[in-house]
Every structure is written in structure tokens, then in C-alpha cells.
């Protein structure tokens, strides 16, 4: 592992370790923590230039490069940094890709959290100070429960390799918590932003719709457009993570808006934002894009987050889709 930037000497402020710092959530979380004065140690898997929003953090961010498929590398970082807080966001986060790469998904989404939890417990036990750990759990752990909406008491019944790996980590957090560790499951429902990678269906929709609106594409090809998801705004989601990890007591908490929309609703909102009124003939379904065991409706009940953490989303569904379309249109126009 290599350290890309150095921390300011003599720093005594709160220290946070964020895995997956170059991802959508990792970037927003690093910005939020740095803005409040926390020294952020971010972990990424590959080398190369940092995104501009991370470069802008300067010496408020220390970046480490580590092979997160090797659980020992992450554990060593926890012991080296001795953070006050660990936010484990690193994961294979594509459900579709988890069918293609089940072993890598298991290593990143199940084995890596196990290593981090154990290292945090060891660091705390050896006098390194209490280390709080937040695991980015997922609504996909509830996909087979047959309950709508889902809350913290919903049975964990995954139906995909991604969901199964996340479920293992989810249970492991609870086991460590029962043993006295400060470990939190933030059960994240889908959350979007202009930083969402292109491999996700939401970004595929907004980027293709923008291209159609600018005359650079002819059609949008999708799989199951009837599937319903509870889509939120990524910066809102990372606010909930921080609130959950800093709560007086460790807990599991659903982070959701409480309202679901279909993929077709997402498509309609995107075309509306792009100014394309007649769009249905531009959308084609292809069975090749239909995921196995796709949950019909994942919608979370956010009452605990609202009542205990004082958290609430700040952007509507239309606002979230609109921000993504605007960014994709701007990129094309540039």
C-alpha cells in the first residue's frame, strides 16, 4: 500500500478511515468529514489521478492504495491509522456484476468487512482507543423477505450473490455489537448523484437520455422497467451514515426516502428533464438486461432514521433525476 498525501503534523482532531473513497459515496463522505475538521484517511484499490473533488481536499485527506481483495491489507491499515471512525464503503456494488464475479463480490462485500471488524476490535482491545465501525449494508439483504416497506426488523433474505455477501457482513456487525463493539449497519437504499458510475442503470438512463436529447443516440435499451426502488440523493445518504455512527448507541438503521418509483418512472422523469415529450418509442426492452431474482419492490421505512437520528432527505425523486440529467447534458455540451 502507498500513501499519496501526508497528514498535517501534530493533528489531534478526529480521524476517520473511509474505504472506497473514490466511489460516489466515498467522495461525498470525505468532503463532509473534511469540512467539519475531521482528518480523513481514504482507501482506494487502484493508482492513478484522484477525482478533482478529492484533490481539492488537499492535506485534509490522506490517500492509501491497498489491495482490498486481501483482507490483511485493510486490517493493517486499521491498525496503522488507529482511527476513531471507520466507514466501510468499499464493495462490489453492482447486483448484476455479482452474478458474473461472485468470488470477488464475496471477498469485497463479506470477507473485507470481517477483517475490518476484527482489526477494529483488536485495536480497541490493545489500547488504541475505541474504534467505531459503520458497515454499508444494503436493501438487497431484504430482497426475498416479501415485506413492503422494509424496516430494521425485516428478515434478512437475500436473493443475489451481492445480497448474500452483504447479509453475511450485516449479521457479523450484529455479532460484534453483541460482543461489545460499536458497530453499525446503515442499510442503504439506492441513492444517486451525477457521480454515479456509468455501469449503474440509473446513470445509463440519464446519460442515454441526454445523448438522445442532443441527437447523439437513437434509443434507450433496458431490462425490467417495472422493478421499483426507493431512490434517494447520495449526499443525504452519507449524512445519515455520519449521524448513525455518532449516535449514543450502536444500531442498525434503514436509510431510505420511504417512497418507491419504477424504472419506467425514472425514465419518464429523465426525458421530462431533458425536454423530450414523446419518448416511449425511444425505449426498448431486452431480456438480456433482466437480472435473475430481481426484487420487485424495495422501499424502506425511514422512521427510525427520522426519529432517532433526526435525519431526513433533502431532495425529491424528480430533483435527483434532474441533477443527473443536467450533469450529463452539460458534459455533452462541453
C-alpha positions as CSV (number, residue, x, y, z in Angstrom):
1,X,0.0,0.0,0.0
2,X,1.2,3.5,-0.6
3,X,0.3,6.9,0.9
4,X,-0.4,9.6,-1.7
5,X,-0.5,12.6,0.6
6,X,0.7,13.3,4.1
7,X,-1.4,14.4,7.0
8,X,-0.5,17.7,8.7
9,X,2.0,17.2,11.6
10,X,0.6,17.1,15.1
11,X,-3.0,16.7,14.1
12,X,-5.2,15.9,17.1
13,X,-8.6,16.1,15.6
14,X,-11.0,13.3,14.9
15,X,-9.6,10.7,12.5
16,X,-11.8,8.7,10.1
17,X,-10.9,5.8,7.8
18,X,-13.0,5.6,4.6
19,X,-12.7,2.6,2.3
20,X,-13.9,3.1,-1.2
21,X,-13.1,6.8,-1.0
22,X,-13.0,7.2,-4.8
23,X,-16.6,5.9,-5.2
24,X,-19.7,8.0,-5.3
25,X,-20.4,7.8,-1.5
26,X,-16.7,7.8,-0.5
27,X,-16.2,11.2,-2.2
28,X,-19.2,12.8,-0.7
29,X,-18.4,11.4,2.7
30,X,-14.8,12.6,2.5
31,X,-15.9,16.1,1.6
32,X,-18.4,16.1,4.5
33,X,-16.0,14.9,7.1
34,X,-13.2,17.2,5.9
35,X,-15.5,20.2,6.0
36,X,-16.2,19.6,9.7
37,X,-12.5,19.3,10.5
38,X,-12.0,15.5,10.6
39,X,-8.8,14.2,9.2
40,X,-9.8,11.6,6.5
41,X,-7.7,8.6,5.6
42,X,-9.2,7.3,2.3
43,X,-8.5,3.9,0.9
44,X,-8.7,3.0,-2.8
45,X,-7.8,-0.1,-4.8
46,X,-6.0,1.4,-7.8
47,X,-3.4,4.0,-8.5
48,X,-3.8,7.0,-10.9
49,X,-5.1,10.5,-10.6
50,X,-7.6,11.3,-7.9
51,X,-11.0,12.8,-8.9
52,X,-10.9,16.6,-8.7
53,X,-13.2,16.8,-5.7
54,X,-10.8,14.7,-3.7
55,X,-7.7,16.5,-4.9
56,X,-9.4,19.7,-3.7
57,X,-9.3,18.4,-0.1
58,X,-5.5,18.8,0.0
59,X,-3.9,17.8,3.3
60,X,-7.3,17.2,4.9
61,X,-7.2,13.8,3.0
62,X,-4.6,11.1,3.3
63,X,-5.0,8.6,0.5
64,X,-3.8,5.0,0.8
65,X,-3.7,2.4,-2.1
66,X,-4.4,-1.1,-1.0
67,X,-5.4,-4.4,-2.4
68,X,-8.8,-4.8,-0.7
69,X,-9.2,-8.3,-2.0
70,X,-6.6,-9.1,0.6
71,X,-8.3,-8.8,3.9
72,X,-4.9,-8.4,5.7
73,X,-4.2,-5.2,3.8
74,X,-7.4,-3.5,5.2
75,X,-6.7,-4.9,8.7
76,X,-3.2,-3.5,8.6
77,X,-4.5,0.0,7.7
78,X,-6.9,0.0,10.6
79,X,-4.1,-0.9,13.0
80,X,-1.7,1.7,11.4
81,X,-4.1,4.6,11.3
82,X,-5.9,3.8,14.6
83,X,-8.9,5.9,13.5
84,X,-11.8,7.0,15.7
85,X,-14.2,6.0,13.0
86,X,-14.2,3.5,10.1
87,X,-16.7,3.8,7.3
88,X,-16.5,0.6,5.2
89,X,-17.9,1.7,1.8
90,X,-15.7,-0.5,-0.4
91,X,-17.7,-3.1,-2.2
92,X,-18.7,-4.7,-5.4
93,X,-21.9,-2.7,-5.5
94,X,-23.4,-3.8,-8.8
95,X,-26.0,-6.6,-8.3
96,X,-25.7,-7.6,-12.0
97,X,-21.9,-7.9,-11.7
98,X,-22.2,-10.0,-8.6
99,X,-23.6,-12.8,-10.8
100,X,-20.6,-12.5,-13.1
101,X,-18.0,-12.2,-10.3
102,X,-19.4,-14.0,-7.3
103,X,-16.0,-14.7,-5.7
104,X,-14.7,-11.1,-5.9
105,X,-18.1,-10.0,-4.6
106,X,-17.7,-12.3,-1.6
107,X,-14.2,-11.1,-0.9
108,X,-15.1,-7.4,-1.0
109,X,-18.6,-7.5,0.5
110,X,-18.2,-10.2,3.1
111,X,-14.6,-11.0,3.9
112,X,-13.4,-7.4,3.9
113,X,-15.9,-6.3,6.5
114,X,-15.0,-9.3,8.6
115,X,-11.3,-8.2,8.5
116,X,-12.2,-4.6,9.4
117,X,-14.4,-5.5,12.3
118,X,-11.8,-7.8,13.7
119,X,-9.0,-5.3,13.3
120,X,-11.1,-2.5,14.9
121,X,-11.9,-4.8,17.9
122,X,-8.2,-5.7,18.2
123,X,-7.1,-2.1,18.1
124,X,-9.6,-1.1,20.7
125,X,-8.6,-4.1,23.0
126,X,-4.9,-3.2,22.8
127,X,-5.3,0.4,24.0
128,X,-5.6,2.1,20.6
129,X,-8.8,3.9,21.7
130,X,-12.4,2.9,20.8
131,X,-12.9,2.4,17.1
132,X,-16.4,2.8,15.8
133,X,-17.2,0.9,12.6
134,X,-20.0,1.6,10.1
135,X,-20.8,-1.1,7.6
136,X,-22.6,0.0,4.4
137,X,-25.3,-2.7,4.3
138,X,-27.9,-2.8,1.6
139,X,-31.6,-3.0,0.9
140,X,-30.8,-6.1,-1.1
141,X,-30.4,-8.1,2.1
142,X,-34.3,-7.8,2.4
143,X,-35.0,-8.7,-1.3
144,X,-36.6,-12.0,-0.6
145,X,-38.4,-11.2,2.6
146,X,-41.8,-10.4,0.8
147,X,-42.4,-7.4,3.1
148,X,-43.1,-3.9,1.9
149,X,-41.9,-1.5,3.2
150,X,-38.8,-2.9,4.9
151,X,-37.5,-1.7,8.2
152,X,-34.9,-2.7,10.7
153,X,-36.9,-5.8,11.9
154,X,-37.4,-7.2,8.4
155,X,-36.0,-10.7,8.0
156,X,-32.7,-10.8,6.1
157,X,-33.4,-12.9,3.0
158,X,-31.0,-12.1,0.1
159,X,-31.7,-13.4,-3.4
160,X,-28.4,-12.5,-5.2
161,X,-24.7,-13.0,-4.7
162,X,-24.4,-9.3,-3.8
163,X,-27.2,-9.6,-1.3
164,X,-25.8,-12.8,0.2
165,X,-22.4,-11.2,0.8
166,X,-23.9,-8.1,2.3
167,X,-26.1,-10.3,4.5
168,X,-23.0,-12.0,5.9
169,X,-21.4,-8.7,6.8
170,X,-24.8,-7.4,8.2
171,X,-25.0,-10.4,10.6
172,X,-21.3,-10.1,11.5
173,X,-21.8,-6.5,12.6
174,X,-24.6,-7.6,14.9
175,X,-22.5,-10.3,16.3
176,X,-19.6,-7.9,17.0
177,X,-22.1,-5.5,18.6
178,X,-23.4,-8.2,20.8
179,X,-19.8,-8.7,22.0
180,X,-19.5,-5.1,23.0
181,X,-18.2,-3.4,19.8
182,X,-19.5,-0.1,18.5
183,X,-20.6,-1.5,15.1
184,X,-23.4,-0.1,13.0
185,X,-25.3,-1.3,9.9
186,X,-26.5,1.5,7.7
187,X,-29.0,-0.3,5.5
188,X,-28.7,1.8,2.3
189,X,-31.4,2.0,-0.3
190,X,-30.4,3.1,-3.8
191,X,-29.1,6.7,-3.8
192,X,-27.9,8.6,-6.9
193,X,-26.0,11.7,-8.0
194,X,-24.0,12.9,-11.0
195,X,-21.1,10.9,-9.6
196,X,-22.9,7.6,-10.1
197,X,-20.7,5.3,-12.3
198,X,-21.9,4.5,-15.8
199,X,-22.4,0.8,-15.1
200,X,-25.5,1.5,-13.0
201,X,-28.8,1.5,-14.7
202,X,-29.7,5.0,-13.4
203,X,-26.7,6.6,-15.0
204,X,-27.2,4.6,-18.1
205,X,-30.7,6.1,-18.3
206,X,-29.7,9.7,-17.7
207,X,-26.6,9.6,-19.9
208,X,-28.5,8.0,-22.8
209,X,-31.5,10.3,-22.4
210,X,-29.1,13.3,-22.6
211,X,-27.5,11.8,-25.7
212,X,-30.9,11.3,-27.3
213,X,-31.9,14.9,-26.4
214,X,-28.7,16.1,-28.2
215,X,-29.2,13.9,-31.2
216,X,-26.3,11.6,-30.3
217,X,-28.2,8.4,-29.6
218,X,-31.4,6.8,-31.1
219,X,-32.7,4.6,-28.3
220,X,-32.5,3.5,-24.7
221,X,-32.4,-0.2,-24.1
222,X,-33.3,-1.6,-20.7
223,X,-34.4,-4.7,-18.9
224,X,-37.2,-4.9,-16.3
225,X,-38.7,-1.4,-16.3
226,X,-41.4,-2.5,-13.8
227,X,-38.9,-3.0,-10.9
228,X,-39.4,-0.4,-8.1
229,X,-36.7,1.1,-6.0
230,X,-36.5,3.7,-3.3
231,X,-34.1,6.2,-4.8
232,X,-32.5,9.0,-2.7
233,X,-29.8,11.6,-3.0
234,X,-26.2,10.4,-2.3
235,X,-25.2,13.4,-0.2
236,X,-28.2,12.8,2.0
237,X,-27.2,9.2,2.5
238,X,-23.7,10.0,3.7
239,X,-25.2,12.5,6.2
240,X,-27.2,9.6,7.6
241,X,-24.1,7.4,7.9
242,X,-22.3,10.0,10.0
243,X,-25.3,10.5,12.2
244,X,-25.7,6.8,12.7
245,X,-22.0,6.2,13.6
246,X,-22.1,9.1,16.1
247,X,-25.3,8.2,17.8
248,X,-25.0,7.4,21.5
249,X,-25.7,3.7,21.0
250,X,-24.8,1.5,18.1
251,X,-27.7,0.4,16.0
252,X,-29.0,-0.8,12.6
253,X,-30.8,1.8,10.6
254,X,-32.6,1.9,7.3
255,X,-31.6,4.9,5.2
256,X,-34.3,5.5,2.6
257,X,-36.9,8.0,1.5
258,X,-39.9,5.9,2.1
259,X,-41.2,6.2,-1.4
260,X,-40.5,3.9,-4.4
261,X,-40.6,4.5,-8.1
262,X,-40.4,2.2,-11.0
263,X,-37.6,2.2,-13.5
264,X,-40.1,3.5,-16.0
265,X,-40.8,6.4,-13.7
266,X,-37.1,7.1,-13.7
267,X,-37.0,7.1,-17.5
268,X,-40.1,9.4,-17.7
269,X,-38.5,11.9,-15.2
270,X,-35.2,11.9,-17.2
271,X,-36.9,12.5,-20.5
272,X,-39.0,15.3,-19.0
273,X,-36.0,17.0,-17.6
274,X,-34.2,16.7,-20.9
275,X,-37.2,18.3,-22.7
276,X,-38.2,15.2,-24.7
277,X,-42.0,15.0,-24.6
278,X,-42.6,12.0,-26.9
279,X,-40.2,9.3,-25.7
280,X,-41.9,5.9,-25.4
281,X,-40.9,4.9,-29.0
282,X,-37.3,5.6,-28.0
283,X,-37.2,2.9,-25.2
284,X,-36.8,-0.8,-26.0
285,X,-36.7,-3.7,-23.5
286,X,-34.2,-6.5,-24.0
287,X,-34.4,-9.7,-21.9
288,X,-30.6,-9.8,-21.9
289,X,-30.7,-7.0,-19.4
290,X,-33.1,-8.6,-17.0
291,X,-31.4,-9.6,-13.7
292,X,-32.0,-13.0,-12.2
293,X,-34.2,-12.9,-9.0
294,X,-34.7,-9.2,-9.3
295,X,-36.7,-7.9,-6.3
296,X,-40.0,-6.4,-7.4
297,X,-40.2,-3.6,-4.9
298,X,-37.6,-2.4,-2.4
299,X,-38.8,0.6,-0.4
300,X,-37.5,1.4,3.1
301,X,-39.3,2.7,6.2
302,X,-37.1,5.6,7.4
303,X,-38.9,6.3,10.7
304,X,-36.0,5.2,12.9
305,X,-33.6,7.5,11.0
306,X,-36.0,10.4,11.3
307,X,-37.0,9.9,14.9
308,X,-33.7,8.7,16.4
309,X,-31.1,10.4,14.2
310,X,-33.1,13.5,13.2
311,X,-32.3,12.7,9.6
312,X,-34.5,13.5,6.6
313,X,-33.9,13.6,2.8
314,X,-33.5,17.0,1.2
315,X,-34.2,16.2,-2.4
316,X,-37.2,14.8,-4.2
317,X,-37.1,12.0,-6.7
318,X,-37.5,14.4,-9.6
319,X,-34.7,16.6,-8.2
320,X,-32.4,13.7,-8.0
321,X,-33.1,12.5,-11.6
322,X,-32.9,16.1,-12.8
323,X,-29.5,16.7,-11.3
324,X,-28.1,13.7,-13.1
325,X,-29.7,14.6,-16.4
326,X,-28.4,18.2,-16.1
327,X,-24.9,17.0,-15.5
328,X,-25.0,14.6,-18.4
329,X,-26.3,17.3,-20.7
330,X,-23.6,19.7,-19.5
331,X,-20.9,17.1,-20.2
332,X,-22.2,16.7,-23.8
333,X,-22.5,20.4,-24.3
334,X,-18.9,20.9,-23.1
